[in-house]
Amino acid sequence: MLIRSEFDIQFQLPAPITMLAMLDLHPSVDALAREVTPLVVEHVDGGQMSRLVTEKYQDSYGNRCSRVHLPAGAVRLSGSNVVEIDGMPDLMKIDAQQAEVRDLPAAVLPFLLASRYCEVDRMCGLASDLFGSVPKGWLLAVTIRDWVHDHVSFDYNSARPTKTALDLFTERVGVCRDFQHLAITLTRAMNIPARYVAGYLGDIRSPYAGAGDFSAWYEVFLDGRWWTMDARHNHPRIGRVLMATGRDATDVAITTTFGVANLTHFYVESNEIDGDGNLILPQGHPEASIAA
């Protein structure tokens, strides 16, 4: 299966600023990439567009990052890629075992701890009350995932950048990142390492759900490896394309600006294509209806 993903994000800047961006594919996806246009940053001045130099680096989690100094005015960030995947839904292993903390690899221990949006230390008692009787391992992980899915409503209008897992537990309404933060927090509180994931997830072989966006999900560490979980879409999905992993949304923000940046345009799409590059649109997509 071929999946084409692309983005076009534009800002108006009242003054020069520096920006960090995390908009390239994760290095682990390189073997699947068939076409890649890495992040391009351009400045628009009087109708003339000039490309800006970006500094590339990898963070402590192995994510590809960019730092760029932006002049005042209009700025455009864009990129695209085509990856080839097996087209299978998220893997499951119902007998996956949970390791004792003393036996976990040192590299996954940070994913048991509290972080900016995941107040594990404040929710351990709550997690124990809710899930203490559930057998450890895969069943515990999916029980937490499904509990969050069943007890939280999705609403774009409820989004705010400061909302934490504890806020969501209280308010019970949020966007995809909020679902994942609460699930991650409760999972860590039950001694299963959990990490936040950002990437593309289009409505591939699923009913059309609206305009494209970047997506968040999370992974749990069982049986010595990471497994995909998604508290918003609590059923296996096809077509996830990985961009970055971290402790929570702080570590994988698509852009971080050190100054004022007013968003003026936001476009993200991720769709299946055929061998000739033609879009295979999901059921219910407006363009698919027109074509029919």
Secondary structure, DSSP 8 states (H G I E B T S, - for coil): -EEEEEEEEEEEESS-EEEEE--S--GGGGGGEEEEEEEEEEEEETTEEEE---EEEE-TTS-EEEEEEE-SEEEEEEEEEEEE---------TT-----GGGS-GGGGGGGS-BTTB-HHHHHHHHHHHHTTS-TTHHHHHHHHHHHHHH-EE-GGG--TT--HHHHHHH-EE-HHHHHHHHHHHHHHTT--EEEEEEE---TTS---SS--EEEEEEEEETTEEEEE-SSS-S--S--EEEEEESSGGGG-SEEEES--EEEEEEEEEEEE-TTS-EE--TT-HHHHHH-
